[in-house]
Every structure is written in C-alpha cells, then in structure tokens.
Amino acid sequence: MDRELAPEITRQKRTKSIVIVTLGIVGVVAVLALLRTYLSTSVEASKIRTTVAQIGPVENTLNATGEVIPAFEQVIVSPIQASVQRVLLTPGTRVKPGQPIMELDKSLSLIELERLKDKLALKRNGIEQLRLRLNKEFYDADIKDKIKSLNINRLRANVEDTRRLLKAGGSTQEDVTKAENELRIAELEKKQLENDLTYSRQSMGASLKESELQAQIEAKNLQELEQKLRQADILADRPGVLTWVNDRIGAAVNTGDLLAKLADLGSFRIDGSCSDMYADQVKVGLPVIVKINETSLRGTITQVKPSVQNNVVQFAIQLDDNRHTSLRPNMKVEVFIVTTRVGKAVRVANGPAFKGKRRQYVYVLNKGVAERRDVEIGLTNFDWVEIRSGIQPGEQVIITDLSQYENSETLTITPTDR
C-alpha cells in the first residue's frame, strides 16, 4: 500500500506551485506593460503623411461653390405673336451664322402689317388734303388783304378830295368826318384781317405739323413691325451650340416668349454662391481660386448681387483662363475666395493635423523620431497652412492627425514591415 506523504512535503509542493504561478503572472504583466508602453509611443511609417516646410505665399480663403456657365449664351425670344410652325435643329447641334433654327407662322403679323400700311396711306392723304386746304385759305386771305388795301387807298383819296372841297366850299365838315371815319374803319378791318391771317397761318401750321407727327409715328410703327417680321426668321447670328429649343409644333408664342438658347462653348464664366455670413467679405475685385478635380484656375469676382436669397450670396467670376479644357457647362466646382494674402511665409501643406486653432501641437520628424512642437498658425486655405512660429523651413512636418498621442513628447516612427 502507498504511504501517505508527510504534511511538510505537501506544504512545500503547494508553496512552490504558488510561487511559480505568481512569478508567471508577474512576468506576463511586465511583458504586457512593456509592450503597451512601446506601442503607445510608436507609429508605423506607413500610417503617417509628412510634408516639408517651405517659404512661399499663403492666402486666406472663404469656402464657396460655383457652377460653370458659358461666357456667352444668347437667349432668342419671339419678336411677334405667332405659333411654332417648324423646328429645324435639335439641342446640341453646332450652328453657323445665318443658319435657320426654326420657322414661325407670321400670318397674323402680316395682316397687321397691311393694316398699318393702309393707315399710314390714309394719314398721308389727309395731310395732303390739309395742305391743299391751307394753301387755298392762305390764298383767299391774301386776296382779301390786297382788296382791303386797295379800298383803304380809295378811302384815303376820298378823304383828301373831301377836304379840298371843304376848303372850296363844295362840302361840309360832316362830309369830311364821314370820309375819315370810313377810312379808319377800313384800316381797323385790315388789321383784324391781318391778325386773323397770322392766327390762321399758325393754327393751320400746327395742325399740319400734328398730322405729320402722327404720320411719322405710324411710319415708325410700320418700320418696327417690318423689323420684327425680319427677326421672326429665327436664325443664328453667330457660331455656337444650340442648348435649348421650343420644339412644340403649333404652340402659340407671345412677344418675348423664349424660343431657343445658343451658347458659345469656347469660353466660360463661374456663377458662385456662399453663405450670407460672409456677405460683408465678398466684394468685387477679390481674387478667387476655382478647383476642378485636381486643377486650380484663378479668377476675379466681377459682380456681387445685392439681394440675399435663402441665406445665400450670389456673385459672378471672370476666369483668367476661361477656355481651359477642364471647363464643362453646368459643372459644379469648388470656389475659394481669397480675402488675405501673405507673400513670403513659412508654409506646410494642409492636412488633418491642423484643427483650425491659432495655437496647437504638431509633430516634426527627425531621424525616425517625431518631436512634439507648439506652433502658431496664421492664414490657412485648402492647400497651405501658414506657420508663424515653431517650425523652420526645411523641417519635415507630420500632417496626419496624431491627437491620440498629444501627451507624448516624442514618438518612434517604426519602418513598415514588408
């Protein structure tokens, strides 16, 4: 039979097992602590992006959006009241100057044209009749004036004869007075006739002028309608691309209704918009940067619309290169309005490390070790960040967000395992 072990031996074995387990646990904890410490202050090189600080210009910008619009877009409207008779071209067609786009039914306007011609002819005939009547009245008045002058001469001679007879005793004083009164009456009647003649000339001249002015108005109305009828031949007056056309055959159109749009796709402009919180900063003449994928185009704000709609300020941009191959009509683009510019600044490429604060920490890489630096931030834009203090040109700055290590003075950058 097996003998039972002594209590001392059993106690020694149990103590030895406890010591071994305890040492094992302590060793594992120590290894984990060392590993955690090592991992918490080290970053793989493949997980960071760096940039070299350099000297260059930095611009402060406001974010906005924009839409590419053809620099020239002709809106063709109906010059007359008509109906769409025939559509000759479809949207997207390139057109040449003088090429017909559509045909309108002009029958109503042609009838109106004939009516205006008849009305003008009647007005001119009335003017001619008025001129003949005026000439006759002037002639009759002139004859009456001459007759009155002859009568006055006769009465003057009669007065002289009566006075001589009075001296010779052949007439009385009453005869002389009567002859003098008849002469005075004739002279007054002549003045009245001359005054009536002057008034008639002025009045009839004004009537004739009024009729002539009315005829001129009718003639201008006729010329205007003739011009509108010529414009009713809907033709392209310059090369371009037809972007829209009213293709509803038989549809009635009034004067001023839209018929077609013709755009020159060789040059473009940008219609921009931004939040009204920037309304005081958006001004005519400010430079802008337009981002089209990886392409940046420069331009200038040429117009700011005075009204704010739906909390949005709208403005127009003239591009320096408005014929760039990246431009496409109705394309949505990013717009950055330049409000301030520093010509020579220490700058680094913008990245997630920069949070928009004026003072913050970043890490500078030096021989595999990232050192924490307290830096002062200046102007910022989509591409660059101005560093006013804390970094020198030529230093390599980590632009990856390492905020989880912000309490570590240094980080070890470990090579990526291959």
C-alpha positions as CSV (number, residue, x, y, z in Angstrom):
1,M,0.0,0.0,0.0
2,D,1.1,3.6,-0.8
3,R,2.3,5.6,2.1
4,E,0.7,9.0,2.8
5,L,3.1,11.9,2.3
6,A,4.2,13.9,5.2
7,P,2.4,17.2,5.7
8,E,5.7,19.1,5.5
9,I,6.3,17.7,2.0
10,T,2.8,18.5,0.8
11,R,3.1,22.1,2.1
12,Q,6.4,22.6,0.4
13,K,5.0,21.4,-3.0
14,R,1.9,23.7,-2.6
15,T,4.1,26.7,-1.8
16,K,6.4,26.0,-4.7
17,S,3.4,25.9,-7.1
18,I,2.0,29.2,-5.8
19,V,5.4,30.9,-6.3
20,I,5.8,29.6,-9.8
21,V,2.2,30.8,-10.8
22,T,2.8,34.2,-9.1
23,L,6.1,34.7,-11.0
24,G,4.4,33.7,-14.2
25,I,1.7,36.2,-13.7
26,V,4.1,39.0,-12.8
27,G,6.2,38.2,-15.9
28,V,3.2,38.3,-18.2
29,V,2.0,41.6,-16.7
30,A,5.5,43.1,-17.1
31,V,5.8,42.0,-20.7
32,L,2.3,43.4,-21.4
33,A,3.2,46.7,-19.7
34,L,6.4,47.0,-21.7
35,L,4.7,46.1,-24.9
36,R,1.9,48.6,-24.3
37,T,4.5,51.3,-23.4
38,Y,6.4,50.6,-26.6
39,L,3.3,50.5,-28.8
40,S,1.8,53.7,-27.3
41,T,4.8,55.8,-28.3
42,S,5.5,54.3,-31.7
43,V,3.7,54.7,-35.1
44,E,4.3,52.8,-38.3
45,A,5.7,55.0,-41.1
46,S,3.0,53.8,-43.5
47,K,0.3,55.4,-41.3
48,I,1.6,58.9,-41.5
49,R,2.0,61.6,-44.1
50,T,4.7,64.2,-44.0
51,T,5.4,67.5,-45.8
52,V,8.5,69.7,-45.8
53,A,8.1,73.3,-44.5
54,Q,8.9,75.9,-47.2
55,I,8.8,79.6,-47.9
56,G,6.0,80.7,-50.2
57,P,2.7,82.7,-50.4
58,V,-0.3,81.7,-48.3
59,E,-3.8,83.0,-49.0
60,N,-6.7,83.1,-46.6
61,T,-9.8,81.9,-48.3
62,L,-13.6,81.5,-47.8
63,N,-15.3,78.4,-49.0
64,A,-18.0,78.7,-51.7
65,T,-19.5,76.8,-54.5
66,G,-19.9,77.6,-58.2
67,E,-21.4,76.4,-61.5
68,V,-19.7,76.7,-64.9
69,I,-21.7,78.8,-67.3
70,P,-21.0,79.6,-70.9
71,A,-19.5,83.1,-71.0
72,F,-21.9,84.0,-73.8
73,E,-25.4,82.5,-74.0
74,Q,-27.8,84.1,-76.4
75,V,-31.4,83.9,-75.5
76,I,-33.6,84.0,-78.6
77,V,-37.2,85.2,-78.0
78,S,-40.2,85.6,-80.3
79,P,-40.3,89.2,-81.7
80,I,-44.0,88.8,-82.6
81,Q,-47.2,86.9,-81.6
82,A,-47.1,83.8,-83.7
83,S,-47.0,80.0,-83.5
84,V,-44.2,77.4,-83.9
85,Q,-44.6,76.1,-87.4
86,R,-41.4,74.1,-87.9
87,V,-38.3,73.2,-85.8
88,L,-35.2,72.7,-88.0
89,L,-32.5,71.9,-85.4
90,T,-32.3,69.9,-82.1
91,P,-30.4,70.8,-78.9
92,G,-26.7,70.0,-79.1
93,T,-26.4,71.0,-82.7
94,R,-23.5,73.3,-83.7
95,V,-24.7,76.2,-85.8
96,K,-23.1,78.7,-88.1
97,P,-24.1,82.4,-88.5
98,G,-27.2,82.7,-90.7
99,Q,-28.3,79.1,-90.2
100,P,-32.1,78.8,-89.7
101,I,-33.2,77.3,-86.3
102,M,-37.0,77.3,-86.6
103,E,-39.9,78.8,-88.5
104,L,-42.8,80.8,-87.1
105,D,-46.3,81.3,-88.5
106,K,-46.3,85.0,-89.3
107,S,-49.8,85.3,-90.9
108,L,-51.3,87.5,-88.1
109,S,-48.4,89.9,-88.2
110,L,-48.5,90.1,-92.0
111,I,-52.2,91.1,-91.8
112,E,-51.3,93.7,-89.1
113,L,-48.5,95.0,-91.4
114,E,-51.0,95.6,-94.3
115,R,-53.3,97.4,-91.9
116,L,-50.6,99.7,-90.8
117,K,-49.7,100.4,-94.4
118,D,-53.2,101.4,-95.2
119,K,-53.5,103.5,-92.1
120,L,-50.3,105.3,-93.0
121,A,-51.5,105.9,-96.6
122,L,-54.7,107.4,-95.2
123,K,-52.8,109.7,-92.9
124,R,-50.5,110.9,-95.6
125,N,-53.6,111.5,-97.9
126,G,-55.2,113.5,-95.1
127,I,-52.0,115.6,-94.8
128,E,-52.1,116.3,-98.5
129,Q,-55.7,117.4,-98.3
130,L,-55.0,119.6,-95.3
131,R,-52.1,121.2,-97.1
132,L,-54.3,121.9,-100.2
133,R,-57.0,123.5,-97.9
134,L,-54.4,125.6,-96.1
135,N,-52.9,126.8,-99.4
136,K,-56.4,127.8,-100.6
137,E,-57.2,129.6,-97.3
138,F,-53.9,131.4,-97.4
139,Y,-54.5,132.4,-101.0
140,D,-58.0,133.7,-100.2
141,A,-56.9,135.6,-97.2
142,D,-54.1,137.2,-99.2
143,I,-56.5,138.3,-101.9
144,K,-58.8,139.8,-99.2
145,D,-55.9,141.6,-97.7
146,K,-55.0,143.1,-101.1
147,I,-58.6,144.1,-101.8
148,K,-58.7,145.7,-98.3
149,S,-55.5,147.6,-99.1
150,L,-57.0,148.9,-102.4
151,N,-60.2,150.0,-100.6
152,I,-58.1,151.9,-98.0
153,N,-56.2,153.7,-100.7
154,R,-59.6,154.7,-102.3
155,L,-60.9,155.9,-98.9
156,R,-57.7,158.0,-98.3
157,A,-58.1,159.6,-101.7
158,N,-61.8,160.3,-100.9
159,V,-60.7,162.0,-97.6
160,E,-58.3,164.2,-99.4
161,D,-60.9,165.1,-102.0
162,T,-63.5,165.9,-99.3
163,R,-61.0,168.2,-97.5
164,R,-60.2,170.1,-100.7
165,L,-63.9,170.5,-101.4
166,L,-64.4,171.8,-97.9
167,K,-61.8,174.5,-98.5
168,A,-63.6,175.3,-101.8
169,G,-67.0,175.3,-100.1
170,G,-68.2,172.3,-102.0
171,S,-68.6,170.0,-98.9
172,T,-69.3,170.3,-95.3
173,Q,-67.3,169.3,-92.2
174,E,-69.7,166.4,-91.7
175,D,-68.7,165.0,-95.1
176,V,-65.0,165.2,-94.1
177,T,-65.7,163.5,-90.8
178,K,-67.7,160.7,-92.5
179,A,-64.9,160.1,-95.0
180,E,-62.2,160.0,-92.2
181,N,-64.4,157.5,-90.2
182,E,-64.8,155.2,-93.2
183,L,-61.0,155.2,-93.7
184,R,-60.4,154.5,-90.0
185,I,-62.9,151.6,-90.1
186,A,-61.3,150.2,-93.2
187,E,-57.8,150.4,-91.6
188,L,-59.0,148.6,-88.5
189,E,-60.7,145.9,-90.6
190,K,-57.4,145.4,-92.4
191,K,-55.5,145.0,-89.1
192,Q,-58.2,142.5,-88.0
193,L,-57.8,140.6,-91.3
194,E,-54.0,140.6,-90.9
195,N,-54.3,139.3,-87.3
196,D,-56.8,136.6,-88.4
197,L,-54.5,135.7,-91.3
198,T,-51.5,135.3,-88.8
199,Y,-53.5,133.2,-86.4
200,S,-54.8,131.1,-89.3
201,R,-51.3,130.5,-90.5
202,Q,-50.1,129.5,-87.0
203,S,-53.1,127.3,-86.3
204,M,-53.1,125.6,-89.6
205,G,-49.4,125.1,-89.4
206,A,-49.7,123.5,-86.0
207,S,-52.5,121.2,-87.4
208,L,-50.3,120.3,-90.3
209,K,-47.3,119.6,-88.0
210,E,-49.5,117.4,-85.8
211,S,-50.7,115.4,-88.7
212,E,-47.2,115.0,-90.0
213,L,-46.0,113.8,-86.5
214,Q,-48.9,111.3,-86.4
215,A,-47.8,110.1,-89.8
216,Q,-44.2,109.7,-88.6
217,I,-45.5,107.7,-85.6
218,E,-47.4,105.4,-88.0
219,A,-44.4,105.1,-90.2
220,K,-42.2,104.1,-87.2
221,N,-44.8,101.5,-86.1
222,L,-44.7,100.2,-89.6
223,Q,-40.9,100.1,-89.7
224,E,-40.9,98.4,-86.3
225,L,-43.3,95.7,-87.4
226,E,-41.3,95.1,-90.6
227,Q,-38.1,94.8,-88.5
228,K,-39.9,92.3,-86.2
229,L,-41.0,90.3,-89.2
230,R,-37.4,90.1,-90.4
231,Q,-36.4,89.0,-86.9
232,A,-39.1,86.4,-87.0
233,D,-36.9,84.4,-89.3
234,I,-35.2,82.7,-86.4
235,L,-31.5,82.5,-87.5
236,A,-28.2,82.0,-85.6
237,D,-26.3,85.3,-85.8
238,R,-23.0,83.8,-84.5
239,P,-21.4,80.4,-84.2
240,G,-22.2,78.3,-81.2
241,V,-24.1,75.3,-79.8
242,L,-27.9,75.1,-79.6
243,T,-28.6,74.3,-75.9
244,W,-32.4,74.5,-75.9
245,V,-35.2,75.0,-78.4
246,N,-39.0,75.2,-78.1
247,D,-40.0,72.1,-80.1
248,R,-43.7,72.2,-79.5
249,I,-45.0,72.4,-83.1
250,G,-48.2,74.6,-83.3
251,A,-47.7,76.1,-79.8
252,A,-48.7,79.7,-79.6
253,V,-45.9,82.1,-78.5
254,N,-46.3,85.8,-77.5
255,T,-43.9,88.6,-78.0
256,G,-40.9,88.0,-75.7
257,D,-41.5,84.2,-75.2
258,L,-38.4,82.1,-75.1
259,L,-37.7,80.2,-78.4
260,A,-34.1,78.9,-78.2
261,K,-30.8,79.3,-76.4
262,L,-27.5,79.5,-78.2
263,A,-24.2,79.2,-76.3
264,D,-20.6,79.7,-77.2
265,L,-18.8,76.7,-75.5
266,G,-15.4,78.1,-76.3
267,S,-15.3,80.3,-73.1
268,F,-16.9,80.1,-69.7
269,R,-17.6,82.0,-66.5
270,I,-18.5,80.9,-63.0
271,D,-21.7,81.7,-61.1
272,G,-20.7,81.5,-57.4
273,S,-22.6,81.4,-54.2
274,C,-21.7,81.3,-50.5
275,S,-23.3,81.7,-47.1
276,D,-24.6,85.1,-46.2
277,M,-22.4,85.1,-43.1
278,Y,-19.6,86.1,-45.5
279,A,-21.7,88.8,-47.1
280,D,-19.5,91.7,-45.7
281,Q,-16.3,90.0,-47.0
282,V,-17.4,89.1,-50.6
283,K,-16.6,92.1,-52.7
284,V,-16.0,93.0,-56.4
285,G,-12.3,92.6,-57.3
286,L,-11.4,89.9,-54.9
287,P,-9.3,87.1,-56.4
288,V,-10.7,83.5,-56.3
289,I,-9.4,80.0,-56.8
290,V,-11.7,77.6,-58.7
291,K,-11.0,73.9,-58.0
292,I,-11.9,71.4,-60.8
293,N,-10.8,68.0,-59.6
294,E,-7.1,68.4,-59.4
295,T,-7.0,71.6,-61.5
296,S,-6.9,75.1,-60.0
297,L,-8.0,78.1,-62.0
298,R,-7.6,81.7,-61.0
299,G,-10.2,84.4,-61.4
300,T,-11.8,87.6,-60.1
301,I,-15.2,88.5,-58.7
302,T,-16.7,90.9,-61.2
303,Q,-20.2,91.3,-59.7
304,V,-22.0,90.7,-56.4
305,K,-25.7,90.5,-56.5
306,P,-27.2,93.0,-54.0
307,S,-30.0,90.7,-52.8
308,V,-29.6,87.7,-50.5
309,Q,-31.9,84.7,-51.3
310,N,-32.3,81.7,-49.0
311,N,-29.3,82.9,-46.8
312,V,-27.1,82.7,-49.9
313,V,-25.0,85.5,-51.5
314,Q,-24.5,85.1,-55.3
315,F,-21.6,86.5,-57.4
316,A,-20.1,86.3,-60.8
317,I,-16.5,85.2,-61.5
318,Q,-14.4,86.1,-64.6
319,L,-11.7,83.4,-65.1
320,D,-8.2,84.3,-66.2
321,D,-8.2,81.3,-68.4
322,N,-11.8,81.0,-69.5
323,R,-11.1,78.5,-72.2
324,H,-9.4,75.8,-70.1
325,T,-10.1,72.3,-71.3
326,S,-11.4,71.2,-67.9
327,L,-14.4,73.5,-68.1
328,R,-17.7,72.0,-68.9
329,P,-21.2,73.7,-68.9
330,N,-23.3,73.2,-65.8
331,M,-20.3,71.6,-63.9
332,K,-20.3,72.1,-60.2
333,V,-17.0,73.4,-58.8
334,E,-15.4,74.4,-55.5
335,V,-14.6,78.1,-55.1
336,F,-12.2,79.7,-52.7
337,I,-12.5,83.4,-52.2
338,V,-9.1,85.0,-51.3
339,T,-9.5,87.6,-48.6
340,T,-5.9,88.0,-47.3
341,R,-2.5,87.1,-48.7
342,V,1.0,86.8,-47.3
343,G,3.7,86.8,-49.9
344,K,6.5,85.1,-48.0
345,A,5.6,82.8,-45.2
346,V,6.7,79.5,-43.7
347,R,4.1,77.2,-45.0
348,V,3.2,73.5,-44.9
349,A,0.7,71.5,-46.9
350,N,-2.7,71.4,-45.2
351,G,-3.8,68.2,-43.6
352,P,-5.8,66.5,-40.8
353,A,-3.3,67.6,-38.2
354,F,-4.4,71.2,-38.4
355,K,-7.7,71.7,-36.5
356,G,-8.2,75.4,-37.1
357,K,-6.8,76.6,-33.8
358,R,-4.4,79.5,-33.6
359,R,-2.0,77.5,-31.3
360,Q,-1.7,73.8,-31.3
361,Y,0.7,70.9,-31.2
362,V,2.2,69.1,-34.3
363,Y,4.9,66.6,-34.7
364,V,8.2,67.2,-36.6
365,L,10.0,64.1,-37.9
366,N,13.8,64.0,-37.3
367,K,15.8,60.8,-37.9
368,G,12.9,58.4,-37.2
369,V,11.7,60.3,-34.1
370,A,8.6,62.6,-34.1
371,E,9.1,65.5,-31.7
372,R,6.1,67.5,-30.4
373,R,6.1,71.2,-31.2
374,D,3.9,74.0,-30.1
375,V,3.2,76.1,-33.2
376,E,1.3,79.3,-34.0
377,I,-1.0,79.1,-37.0
378,G,-1.6,82.0,-39.4
379,L,-3.5,82.0,-42.7
380,T,-5.0,78.8,-44.0
381,N,-6.6,77.6,-47.2
382,F,-7.4,74.4,-48.9
383,D,-3.7,73.8,-49.9
384,W,-1.5,75.5,-47.3
385,V,-1.2,76.5,-43.7
386,E,1.0,79.4,-42.6
387,I,3.3,78.6,-39.6
388,R,4.1,81.8,-37.8
389,S,6.3,80.2,-35.1
390,G,7.5,76.8,-34.0
391,I,8.8,75.3,-37.3
392,Q,11.7,76.3,-39.6
393,P,11.8,75.9,-43.4
394,G,13.2,72.5,-44.4
395,E,11.8,70.6,-41.4
396,Q,9.6,67.6,-42.1
397,V,6.2,68.0,-40.5
398,I,3.7,65.2,-39.9
399,I,0.3,66.3,-41.2
400,T,-1.6,63.1,-40.1
401,D,-3.9,63.5,-37.2
402,L,-1.9,62.2,-34.1
403,S,-4.1,63.8,-31.5
404,Q,-4.3,60.5,-29.6
405,Y,-0.6,60.9,-28.8
406,E,-0.8,64.5,-27.8
407,N,0.6,63.8,-24.3
408,S,3.7,62.2,-25.7
409,E,6.7,64.5,-26.2
410,T,8.2,62.1,-28.8
411,L,7.0,59.3,-30.9
412,T,9.1,56.5,-32.5
413,I,8.4,56.1,-36.2
414,T,8.9,52.4,-37.0
415,P,9.6,51.1,-40.5
416,T,6.7,49.3,-42.2
417,D,7.1,45.5,-42.1
418,R,7.5,44.0,-45.6
